[in-house]
Amino acid sequence: MAETKTDAMIATQPGYERMASWPYFIWIVLLCSLFITILIWVLSMLFNAPLEEAAEWAKTPNPAKAPWYFIGLQELLVYFDPWIAGVLIPNQILIGLILIPYVDTVPEVQGCYNYSRRKFQFLFFTFGISLWFFLIITGQLLRGPSWEIYWPIIDYPLGGNEWIYPGHPFKASQAKLHSLSLPVGITISLIGFVIGMTLPVLIFKNYFKKLGIIRYSLVMVHVLLTLAVVGKIFLRLFFGIKYVIVTPWFNI
């Protein structure tokens, strides 16, 4: 019985060469950690942190911006309700990262993170990171007083935090926002979800067979949720659509 189990274990092992993580890989991680720590120490001694002036109880800055690493969430508040922008979307990102080891189980490409071996993963992750930095750049550099978009050089200093043009009024939004009716919003959302779930099955049949229905569903739900965030931003900026689905309990 023991020999049978050993033979089965050997037969299921990946066919590529493996190396023990200790001491080789662990030493690399340790040296990189020490290098980054020393680098941060040196930078902190050479440059001051980008802090604003001391807060005044009678003066509220316009706009009041979060630190750059949170300003992406603040920018999302323009397009979504607070519980969606601050809770659901970050949780969706965390759940997607947690699911990676369970949906990406092909032994032949484990440990490979280049484009040639993982085209879909590479492109989707790059797209997600680019989207997040787009939100950070928009909130940090383009948002001015009243959280309106001020184009650099043209009508507001790049990355400015205070209005420096006395006598000139703040920029007023010209967008007339409106929301879709509930039947129209639900219909569009359902059609988009059905097309998004079925179209890749018809185009990438081998990918669907490789993943199976459960893992495919987990991957595509997160892909569609990410694309839905982009779609909602696009509808708000170019068509003035505030909400796609409006209910007494929540708005999307």
Backbone as CSV, one residue per row, in Angstrom:
resi,resn,N_x,N_y,N_z,CA_x,CA_y,CA_z,C_x,C_y,C_z
1,MET,0.828,-1.200,0.000,0.000,0.000,0.000,0.870,1.262,0.000
2,ALA,1.954,1.250,0.824,2.846,2.409,0.894,3.524,2.649,-0.441
3,GLU,3.974,1.570,-1.111,4.626,1.723,-2.412,3.656,2.272,-3.440
4,THR,2.396,1.851,-3.375,1.400,2.347,-4.314,1.180,3.843,-4.141
5,LYS,1.092,4.319,-2.884,0.912,5.742,-2.629,2.120,6.532,-3.106
6,THR,3.335,5.985,-2.866,4.541,6.693,-3.298,4.580,6.821,-4.803
7,ASP,4.262,5.732,-5.504,4.252,5.775,-6.964,3.225,6.776,-7.485
8,ALA,2.058,6.837,-6.841,1.025,7.781,-7.271,1.458,9.213,-7.040
9,MET,2.150,9.451,-5.897,2.620,10.806,-5.620,3.666,11.237,-6.624
10,ILE,4.578,10.344,-6.979,5.619,10.668,-7.965,4.994,10.946,-9.326
11,ALA,3.963,10.176,-9.664,3.329,10.326,-10.972,2.608,11.662,-11.110
12,THR,2.132,12.217,-9.997,1.386,13.470,-10.062,2.273,14.699,-9.859
13,GLN,3.561,14.503,-9.611,4.450,15.647,-9.424,4.694,16.352,-10.756
14,PRO,4.867,17.679,-10.743,5.162,18.406,-11.992,6.435,17.899,-12.635
15,GLY,6.482,18.023,-13.948,7.613,17.487,-14.685,8.762,18.448,-14.867
16,TYR,8.768,19.578,-14.179,9.860,20.532,-14.335,10.808,20.459,-13.131
17,GLU,12.013,20.995,-13.319,13.017,20.957,-12.265,12.622,21.875,-11.123
18,ARG,12.809,21.399,-9.893,12.456,22.180,-8.710,13.682,22.392,-7.838
19,MET,13.606,23.470,-7.026,14.705,23.803,-6.130,14.121,24.181,-4.768
20,ALA,14.789,23.773,-3.718,14.320,24.076,-2.372,14.348,25.589,-2.125
21,SER,13.298,26.088,-1.448,13.235,27.532,-1.185,14.262,27.971,-0.144
22,TRP,14.668,27.046,0.741,15.708,27.357,1.722,17.000,26.676,1.327
23,PRO,18.121,27.379,1.269,18.306,28.785,1.692,18.277,29.785,0.545
24,TYR,18.215,29.297,-0.700,18.464,30.185,-1.837,17.414,31.292,-1.939
25,PHE,16.150,30.917,-2.059,15.099,31.914,-2.252,14.914,32.795,-1.010
26,ILE,14.973,32.195,0.172,14.778,32.961,1.400,15.867,34.019,1.557
27,TRP,17.106,33.677,1.199,18.188,34.664,1.286,17.938,35.827,0.341
28,ILE,17.417,35.558,-0.856,17.112,36.638,-1.808,16.039,37.556,-1.242
29,VAL,14.998,36.959,-0.659,13.921,37.765,-0.061,14.460,38.604,1.092
30,LEU,15.315,38.003,1.934,15.882,38.735,3.062,16.739,39.905,2.597
31,LEU,17.600,39.682,1.612,18.460,40.755,1.117,17.647,41.874,0.462
32,CYS,16.615,41.509,-0.275,15.763,42.525,-0.897,15.036,43.344,0.174
33,SER,14.572,42.680,1.228,13.888,43.391,2.313,14.829,44.365,3.002
34,LEU,16.064,43.923,3.271,17.040,44.819,3.888,17.375,46.001,2.984
35,PHE,17.521,45.740,1.694,17.831,46.810,0.750,16.715,47.851,0.711
36,ILE,15.447,47.408,0.644,14.321,48.336,0.599,14.219,49.126,1.898
37,THR,14.460,48.453,3.038,14.417,49.154,4.327,15.473,50.244,4.403
38,ILE,16.696,49.944,3.986,17.771,50.944,3.993,17.453,52.083,3.030
39,LEU,16.898,51.746,1.870,16.537,52.770,0.893,15.494,53.730,1.456
40,ILE,14.482,53.186,2.149,13.454,54.034,2.751,14.059,54.917,3.837
41,TRP,14.972,54.370,4.645,15.651,55.180,5.667,16.405,56.350,5.030
42,VAL,17.152,56.073,3.987,17.932,57.116,3.326,17.010,58.190,2.748
43,LEU,15.952,57.777,2.061,15.023,58.749,1.478,14.335,59.591,2.545
44,SER,13.997,58.962,3.681,13.320,59.707,4.752,14.248,60.733,5.391
45,MET,15.552,60.492,5.351,16.502,61.465,5.891,16.817,62.581,4.906
46,LEU,16.673,62.319,3.624,16.994,63.318,2.612,15.797,64.192,2.243
47,PHE,14.587,63.639,2.316,13.400,64.368,1.875,12.340,64.352,2.975
48,ASN,11.650,65.480,3.123,10.555,65.559,4.069,9.300,64.911,3.489
49,ALA,8.452,64.410,4.352,7.191,63.833,3.913,6.298,64.932,3.346
50,PRO,5.526,64.627,2.287,4.681,65.663,1.662,3.436,65.959,2.480
51,LEU,3.623,66.576,3.647,2.507,66.906,4.522,2.033,68.334,4.256
52,GLU,0.753,68.571,4.496,0.220,69.907,4.357,0.445,70.690,5.653
53,GLU,0.020,71.952,5.636,0.183,72.782,6.818,-0.731,72.299,7.935
54,ALA,-0.485,72.780,9.140,-1.294,72.381,10.290,-2.754,72.756,10.076
55,ALA,-3.643,71.873,10.528,-5.067,72.093,10.331,-5.562,73.282,11.155
56,GLU,-6.525,74.023,10.583,-7.154,75.141,11.277,-8.638,74.845,11.432
57,TRP,-9.167,75.045,12.650,-10.548,74.663,12.916,-11.545,75.519,12.143
58,ALA,-11.164,76.745,11.784,-12.088,77.641,11.085,-11.864,77.664,9.576
59,LYS,-10.978,76.816,9.072,-10.671,76.834,7.650,-10.667,75.408,7.115
60,THR,-11.570,75.147,6.195,-11.648,73.835,5.557,-11.029,73.920,4.166
61,PRO,-10.025,73.133,3.878,-9.410,73.203,2.540,-10.398,72.775,1.459
62,ASN,-10.281,73.395,0.315,-11.126,73.053,-0.824,-10.242,72.863,-2.049
63,PRO,-10.022,71.632,-2.471,-10.658,70.408,-1.986,-9.895,69.787,-0.813
64,ALA,-10.591,68.982,-0.027,-9.955,68.206,1.035,-9.614,66.840,0.458
65,LYS,-8.320,66.602,0.285,-7.881,65.377,-0.378,-7.276,64.402,0.620
66,ALA,-7.538,63.124,0.376,-6.918,62.068,1.157,-5.462,61.912,0.732
67,PRO,-4.638,61.193,1.501,-3.288,60.873,1.044,-3.335,60.146,-0.301
68,TRP,-2.255,60.216,-1.050,-2.275,59.698,-2.422,-2.654,58.226,-2.486
69,TYR,-2.279,57.446,-1.451,-2.572,56.018,-1.511,-4.042,55.711,-1.200
70,PHE,-4.811,56.711,-0.731,-6.248,56.558,-0.513,-7.080,57.379,-1.487
71,ILE,-6.427,58.216,-2.265,-7.189,59.131,-3.099,-7.889,58.400,-4.244
72,GLY,-7.419,57.197,-4.576,-8.148,56.398,-5.563,-9.539,56.036,-5.075
73,LEU,-9.647,55.678,-3.790,-10.962,55.411,-3.203,-11.808,56.679,-3.169
74,GLN,-11.179,57.815,-2.860,-11.915,59.074,-2.838,-12.445,59.412,-4.228
75,GLU,-11.658,59.132,-5.257,-12.116,59.374,-6.627,-13.265,58.445,-6.991
76,LEU,-13.257,57.217,-6.490,-14.352,56.284,-6.766,-15.675,56.783,-6.196
77,LEU,-15.620,57.585,-5.131,-16.845,58.102,-4.525,-17.616,58.998,-5.491
78,VAL,-16.951,59.515,-6.519,-17.642,60.330,-7.512,-18.607,59.474,-8.327
79,TYR,-18.258,58.222,-8.521,-19.004,57.367,-9.448,-19.912,56.359,-8.749
80,PHE,-19.675,56.095,-7.447,-20.432,55.065,-6.746,-20.861,55.564,-5.375
81,ASP,-21.852,54.893,-4.820,-22.229,55.153,-3.438,-21.064,54.789,-2.507
82,PRO,-20.985,55.410,-1.319,-19.841,55.143,-0.429,-19.651,53.679,-0.071
83,TRP,-20.727,52.942,0.161,-20.565,51.541,0.562,-20.064,50.678,-0.579
84,ILE,-20.321,51.102,-1.835,-19.788,50.363,-2.983,-18.325,50.717,-3.208
85,ALA,-18.027,52.035,-3.214,-16.654,52.478,-3.473,-15.702,52.125,-2.338
86,GLY,-16.186,52.175,-1.099,-15.292,51.977,0.038,-15.302,50.588,0.623
87,VAL,-16.315,49.768,0.282,-16.428,48.432,0.881,-16.448,47.337,-0.182
88,LEU,-17.412,47.385,-1.084,-17.592,46.275,-2.023,-16.435,46.152,-3.011
89,ILE,-16.026,47.254,-3.606,-14.957,47.176,-4.619,-13.625,46.744,-4.005
90,PRO,-13.170,47.326,-2.869,-11.944,46.805,-2.251,-12.058,45.336,-1.842
91,ASN,-13.224,44.925,-1.330,-13.403,43.514,-0.975,-13.370,42.619,-2.196
92,GLN,-13.910,43.104,-3.295,-13.873,42.314,-4.526,-12.426,42.100,-4.983
93,ILE,-11.590,43.132,-4.824,-10.181,43.003,-5.186,-9.495,41.981,-4.281
94,LEU,-9.734,42.070,-2.982,-9.108,41.132,-2.034,-9.573,39.698,-2.283
95,ILE,-10.866,39.506,-2.508,-11.380,38.158,-2.768,-10.773,37.596,-4.051
96,GLY,-10.638,38.448,-5.076,-10.014,37.989,-6.312,-8.577,37.554,-6.105
97,LEU,-7.819,38.292,-5.294,-6.440,37.904,-5.013,-6.392,36.597,-4.216
98,ILE,-7.322,36.425,-3.286,-7.358,35.198,-2.494,-7.674,33.989,-3.372
99,LEU,-8.497,34.184,-4.399,-8.923,33.065,-5.240,-7.876,32.640,-6.264
100,ILE,-6.829,33.445,-6.452,-5.850,33.128,-7.496,-5.279,31.717,-7.363
101,PRO,-4.822,31.264,-6.165,-4.267,29.908,-6.080,-5.277,28.808,-6.373
102,TYR,-6.563,29.105,-6.254,-7.583,28.081,-6.446,-8.069,28.003,-7.894
103,VAL,-7.933,29.090,-8.636,-8.375,29.070,-10.031,-7.201,28.942,-10.998
104,ASP,-5.995,29.196,-10.542,-4.813,29.125,-11.407,-3.945,27.966,-10.920
105,THR,-4.299,26.763,-11.326,-3.671,25.560,-10.768,-2.921,24.741,-11.813
106,VAL,-2.527,25.347,-12.925,-1.802,24.609,-13.959,-0.351,24.445,-13.532
107,PRO,0.127,23.219,-13.290,1.498,23.039,-12.776,2.578,23.532,-13.730
108,GLU,2.313,23.456,-15.056,3.362,23.767,-16.021,3.784,25.229,-15.990
109,VAL,2.924,26.130,-15.519,3.256,27.552,-15.550,3.366,28.147,-14.146
110,GLN,3.366,27.320,-13.133,3.518,27.839,-11.781,4.918,28.441,-11.618
111,GLY,4.966,29.630,-11.066,6.232,30.332,-10.907,6.616,31.173,-12.100
112,CYS,5.819,31.158,-13.168,6.094,31.958,-14.362,5.123,33.127,-14.400
113,TYR,5.646,34.344,-14.562,4.800,35.526,-14.525,5.027,36.417,-15.745
114,ASN,5.595,35.856,-16.811,5.839,36.659,-17.998,4.650,36.568,-18.958
115,TYR,4.679,37.436,-19.961,3.558,37.518,-20.897,3.436,36.259,-21.749
116,SER,4.541,35.661,-22.130,4.486,34.513,-23.036,3.809,33.309,-22.407
117,ARG,3.936,33.141,-21.077,3.351,31.976,-20.420,1.972,32.248,-19.837
118,ARG,1.681,33.502,-19.522,0.402,33.845,-18.874,-0.170,35.106,-19.525
119,LYS,-0.606,34.990,-20.752,-1.081,36.159,-21.489,-2.293,36.797,-20.816
120,PHE,-3.308,35.992,-20.506,-4.535,36.540,-19.927,-4.260,37.135,-18.551
121,GLN,-3.559,36.400,-17.690,-3.281,36.892,-16.345,-2.458,38.169,-16.390
122,PHE,-1.457,38.200,-17.264,-0.587,39.370,-17.377,-1.383,40.590,-17.826
123,LEU,-2.214,40.439,-18.848,-2.965,41.566,-19.382,-4.010,42.064,-18.389
124,PHE,-4.708,41.138,-17.732,-5.768,41.555,-16.811,-5.187,42.234,-15.573
125,PHE,-4.102,41.686,-15.038,-3.484,42.308,-13.860,-2.939,43.686,-14.212
126,THR,-2.306,43.814,-15.382,-1.788,45.112,-15.814,-2.925,46.110,-15.993
127,PHE,-4.035,45.640,-16.537,-5.197,46.514,-16.711,-5.731,46.992,-15.362
128,GLY,-5.820,46.093,-14.390,-6.310,46.473,-13.069,-5.400,47.468,-12.377
129,ILE,-4.095,47.238,-12.429,-3.140,48.172,-11.827,-3.202,49.526,-12.515
130,SER,-3.314,49.527,-13.848,-3.390,50.797,-14.594,-4.657,51.555,-14.228
131,LEU,-5.768,50.831,-14.034,-7.017,51.481,-13.638,-6.873,52.154,-12.277
132,TRP,-6.221,51.466,-11.343,-6.049,52.034,-10.003,-5.184,53.288,-10.046
133,PHE,-4.099,53.269,-10.814,-3.244,54.441,-10.919,-3.934,55.568,-11.697
134,PHE,-4.826,55.219,-12.599,-5.624,56.241,-13.281,-6.482,56.994,-12.277
135,LEU,-7.100,56.285,-11.339,-7.910,56.927,-10.313,-7.048,57.800,-9.403
136,ILE,-5.847,57.296,-9.054,-4.957,58.079,-8.191,-4.509,59.359,-8.892
137,ILE,-4.094,59.251,-10.141,-3.614,60.423,-10.883,-4.740,61.429,-11.076
138,THR,-5.943,60.928,-11.397,-7.072,61.839,-11.590,-7.396,62.590,-10.311
139,GLY,-7.453,61.863,-9.185,-7.776,62.518,-7.926,-6.686,63.446,-7.424
140,GLN,-5.436,63.074,-7.637,-4.316,63.861,-7.092,-3.984,65.068,-7.945
141,LEU,-4.021,64.931,-9.260,-3.512,65.975,-10.140,-4.591,66.750,-10.889
142,LEU,-5.747,66.150,-11.106,-6.763,66.813,-11.921,-7.922,67.373,-11.117
143,ARG,-8.121,66.909,-9.883,-9.247,67.399,-9.093,-8.839,68.650,-8.326
144,GLY,-9.645,69.722,-8.521,-9.399,70.973,-7.830,-10.561,71.336,-6.929
145,PRO,-10.761,72.630,-6.659,-11.853,73.065,-5.783,-13.205,72.505,-6.214
146,SER,-14.024,72.188,-5.199,-15.339,71.573,-5.407,-15.235,70.218,-6.099
147,TRP,-14.048,69.654,-6.098,-13.765,68.344,-6.695,-14.133,68.286,-8.178
148,GLU,-13.974,69.409,-8.852,-14.151,69.446,-10.298,-12.810,69.145,-10.977
149,ILE,-12.884,68.749,-12.228,-11.671,68.460,-12.997,-11.106,69.771,-13.547
150,TYR,-9.857,70.058,-13.203,-9.147,71.239,-13.688,-7.959,70.759,-14.513
151,TRP,-7.931,71.123,-15.774,-6.859,70.649,-16.633,-5.564,71.368,-16.293
152,PRO,-4.462,70.631,-16.197,-3.176,71.252,-15.839,-2.792,72.352,-16.825
153,ILE,-2.184,73.396,-16.297,-1.662,74.536,-17.058,-2.787,75.400,-17.631
154,ILE,-3.854,74.777,-18.121,-4.915,75.541,-18.781,-5.691,76.384,-17.774
155,ASP,-6.200,75.753,-16.714,-7.038,76.513,-15.786,-6.749,76.220,-14.322
156,TYR,-5.675,75.498,-14.031,-5.343,75.258,-12.626,-3.928,74.703,-12.542
157,PRO,-3.144,75.095,-11.526,-1.786,74.554,-11.404,-1.812,73.043,-11.197
158,LEU,-0.879,72.348,-11.766,-0.819,70.900,-11.676,-0.672,70.462,-10.222
159,GLY,-1.640,69.681,-9.746,-1.580,69.160,-8.391,-1.821,70.189,-7.310
160,GLY,-2.417,71.335,-7.645,-2.632,72.376,-6.656,-3.640,71.971,-5.593
161,ASN,-3.463,72.490,-4.383,-4.370,72.200,-3.280,-5.113,73.432,-2.785
162,GLU,-4.737,74.627,-3.250,-5.397,75.846,-2.829,-5.700,76.713,-4.051
163,TRP,-6.788,77.434,-3.978,-7.156,78.333,-5.060,-6.276,79.583,-4.994
164,ILE,-5.529,79.828,-6.046,-4.552,80.920,-6.022,-4.926,82.030,-6.996
165,TYR,-6.154,81.994,-7.498,-6.596,83.039,-8.418,-7.666,83.891,-7.742
166,PRO,-7.313,84.830,-6.867,-8.325,85.653,-6.191,-9.119,86.485,-7.193
167,GLY,-10.410,86.572,-6.940,-11.277,87.321,-7.844,-11.871,86.486,-8.949
168,HIS,-11.373,85.282,-9.151,-11.910,84.390,-10.173,-12.785,83.335,-9.488
169,PRO,-13.967,83.089,-9.998,-14.849,82.101,-9.361,-14.341,80.683,-9.579
170,PHE,-14.782,79.806,-8.689,-14.453,78.390,-8.852,-15.086,77.853,-10.124
171,LYS,-14.505,76.813,-10.638,-15.055,76.174,-11.820,-16.365,75.474,-11.459
172,ALA,-17.405,75.760,-12.216,-18.716,75.151,-11.956,-18.945,74.000,-12.929
173,SER,-19.473,72.922,-12.433,-19.719,71.759,-13.272,-20.829,72.062,-14.277
174,GLN,-20.568,71.699,-15.517,-21.554,71.887,-16.578,-22.352,70.613,-16.876
175,ALA,-22.001,69.551,-16.185,-22.653,68.267,-16.467,-24.034,68.228,-15.822
176,LYS,-25.007,67.823,-16.587,-26.356,67.609,-16.088,-26.552,66.107,-15.901
177,LEU,-26.480,65.684,-14.651,-26.517,64.258,-14.363,-27.952,63.753,-14.350
178,HIS,-28.115,62.527,-14.802,-29.408,61.850,-14.758,-29.166,60.363,-14.572
179,SER,-30.157,59.663,-14.085,-30.055,58.220,-13.847,-30.996,57.482,-14.773
180,LEU,-30.652,56.246,-15.088,-31.512,55.403,-15.912,-32.686,54.903,-15.084
181,SER,-33.768,54.628,-15.746,-34.911,54.042,-15.051,-34.562,52.621,-14.618
182,LEU,-35.268,52.158,-13.598,-34.951,50.840,-13.047,-35.077,49.715,-14.082
183,PRO,-36.159,49.619,-14.876,-36.229,48.537,-15.881,-35.096,48.608,-16.906
184,VAL,-34.787,49.817,-17.366,-33.714,49.961,-18.364,-32.370,49.576,-17.766
185,GLY,-32.091,50.024,-16.541,-30.813,49.702,-15.904,-30.642,48.214,-15.666
186,ILE,-31.692,47.554,-15.162,-31.606,46.115,-14.916,-31.449,45.355,-16.222
187,THR,-32.182,45.766,-17.253,-32.091,45.082,-18.559,-30.685,45.189,-19.144
188,ILE,-30.120,46.394,-19.117,-28.765,46.584,-19.649,-27.751,45.772,-18.854
189,SER,-27.892,45.751,-17.537,-26.956,45.003,-16.688,-27.044,43.502,-16.957
190,LEU,-28.251,42.975,-17.071,-28.415,41.538,-17.330,-27.883,41.158,-18.702
191,ILE,-28.169,41.976,-19.703,-27.669,41.674,-21.059,-26.140,41.685,-21.074
192,GLY,-25.551,42.687,-20.429,-24.095,42.739,-20.367,-23.499,41.544,-19.640
193,PHE,-24.145,41.113,-18.539,-23.634,39.974,-17.784,-23.725,38.678,-18.605
194,VAL,-24.853,38.461,-19.272,-25.029,37.235,-20.076,-24.032,37.202,-21.226
195,ILE,-23.882,38.322,-21.924,-22.926,38.366,-23.039,-21.504,38.160,-22.523
196,GLY,-21.182,38.803,-21.402,-19.838,38.665,-20.850,-19.510,37.256,-20.388
197,MET,-20.504,36.517,-19.933,-20.264,35.141,-19.479,-20.228,34.143,-20.621
198,THR,-20.988,34.378,-21.679,-21.097,33.386,-22.759,-20.128,33.635,-23.914
199,LEU,-19.824,34.891,-24.208,-18.970,35.182,-25.367,-17.585,34.567,-25.252
200,PRO,-16.896,34.674,-24.093,-15.576,34.014,-24.005,-15.648,32.499,-24.166
201,VAL,-16.761,31.893,-23.765,-16.895,30.436,-23.941,-16.893,30.080,-25.415
202,LEU,-17.554,30.908,-26.229,-17.629,30.636,-27.669,-16.315,30.944,-28.377
203,ILE,-15.574,31.940,-27.884,-14.338,32.343,-28.560,-13.144,31.531,-28.066
204,PHE,-13.040,31.339,-26.747,-11.891,30.640,-26.162,-12.371,29.313,-25.561
205,LYS,-12.703,28.383,-26.414,-13.257,27.107,-25.952,-12.243,26.305,-25.148
206,ASN,-10.994,26.310,-25.574,-9.972,25.539,-24.842,-9.751,26.090,-23.442
207,TYR,-9.810,27.403,-23.315,-9.637,28.010,-21.986,-10.774,27.611,-21.062
208,PHE,-11.994,27.564,-21.595,-13.139,27.165,-20.781,-13.021,25.703,-20.357
209,LYS,-12.600,24.831,-21.267,-12.445,23.416,-20.926,-11.343,23.219,-19.885
210,LYS,-10.297,24.017,-19.976,-9.192,23.872,-19.045,-9.607,24.272,-17.620
211,LEU,-10.412,25.317,-17.498,-10.808,25.783,-16.175,-11.976,25.002,-15.596
212,GLY,-12.940,24.652,-16.427,-14.159,24.058,-15.902,-15.167,25.139,-15.531
213,ILE,-16.410,24.761,-15.335,-17.481,25.724,-15.147,-17.315,26.535,-13.863
214,ILE,-16.847,25.905,-12.771,-16.766,26.622,-11.490,-15.651,27.657,-11.523
215,ARG,-14.452,27.234,-11.900,-13.339,28.181,-11.916,-13.546,29.252,-12.987
216,TYR,-14.132,28.872,-14.111,-14.425,29.862,-15.153,-15.396,30.916,-14.643
217,SER,-16.417,30.498,-13.917,-17.403,31.441,-13.385,-16.754,32.404,-12.395
218,LEU,-15.876,31.884,-11.519,-15.201,32.748,-10.552,-14.330,33.791,-11.255
219,VAL,-13.598,33.361,-12.279,-12.715,34.286,-13.000,-13.535,35.345,-13.727
220,MET,-14.565,34.926,-14.452,-15.302,35.856,-15.291,-16.150,36.818,-14.475
221,VAL,-16.644,36.393,-13.330,-17.405,37.321,-12.489,-16.511,38.482,-12.054
222,HIS,-15.273,38.187,-11.667,-14.363,39.264,-11.262,-13.944,40.115,-12.456
223,VAL,-13.766,39.499,-13.614,-13.433,40.276,-14.810,-14.570,41.229,-15.156
224,LEU,-15.802,40.729,-15.115,-16.951,41.561,-15.457,-17.178,42.668,-14.429
225,LEU,-16.933,42.384,-13.155,-17.063,43.423,-12.143,-16.044,44.538,-12.375
226,THR,-14.819,44.163,-12.759,-13.798,45.170,-13.057,-14.193,46.008,-14.265
227,LEU,-14.680,45.340,-15.313,-15.113,46.069,-16.504,-16.338,46.938,-16.205
228,ALA,-17.184,46.485,-15.266,-18.350,47.283,-14.899,-17.935,48.585,-14.224
229,VAL,-16.868,48.550,-13.423,-16.359,49.775,-12.810,-15.906,50.754,-13.897
230,VAL,-15.186,50.248,-14.882,-14.735,51.103,-15.986,-15.935,51.653,-16.757
231,GLY,-16.923,50.788,-17.003,-18.105,51.233,-17.731,-18.867,52.320,-16.989
232,LYS,-18.978,52.172,-15.674,-19.685,53.182,-14.876,-18.945,54.521,-14.910
233,ILE,-17.613,54.489,-14.820,-16.830,55.723,-14.917,-17.029,56.372,-16.285
234,PHE,-17.025,55.564,-17.329,-17.201,56.067,-18.703,-18.581,56.713,-18.857
235,LEU,-19.623,56.065,-18.342,-20.972,56.620,-18.458,-21.101,57.941,-17.711
236,ARG,-20.446,58.040,-16.555,-20.532,59.277,-15.763,-19.798,60.424,-16.459
237,LEU,-18.603,60.173,-16.948,-17.782,61.237,-17.513,-18.275,61.714,-18.873
238,PHE,-18.764,60.804,-19.709,-19.075,61.164,-21.097,-20.568,61.298,-21.383
239,PHE,-21.406,60.676,-20.562,-22.852,60.725,-20.829,-23.641,61.294,-19.655
240,GLY,-22.980,61.661,-18.562,-23.663,62.266,-17.436,-24.650,61.352,-16.738
241,ILE,-24.414,60.038,-16.795,-25.297,59.082,-16.126,-24.778,58.858,-14.710
242,LYS,-25.569,59.263,-13.730,-25.150,59.159,-12.345,-25.281,57.735,-11.830
243,TYR,-26.436,57.119,-12.047,-26.670,55.746,-11.592,-27.317,54.951,-12.709
244,VAL,-26.923,53.676,-12.788,-27.519,52.761,-13.764,-28.743,52.075,-13.162
245,ILE,-28.652,51.681,-11.894,-29.758,51.047,-11.186,-30.063,51.878,-9.954
246,VAL,-31.301,52.334,-9.827,-31.729,53.152,-8.694,-32.852,52.426,-7.968
247,THR,-32.660,52.154,-6.684,-33.675,51.509,-5.865,-33.798,52.283,-4.544
248,PRO,-34.862,52.025,-3.771,-34.973,52.684,-2.458,-33.892,52.276,-1.466
249,TRP,-33.186,51.167,-1.747,-32.221,50.637,-0.796,-30.772,50.910,-1.195
250,PHE,-30.476,50.891,-2.473,-29.123,51.130,-2.935,-29.161,51.663,-4.362
251,ASN,-28.068,52.301,-4.747,-27.905,52.831,-6.110,-26.578,52.359,-6.678
252,ILE,-26.590,51.987,-7.934,-25.369,51.516,-8.601,-25.147,52.376,-9.855
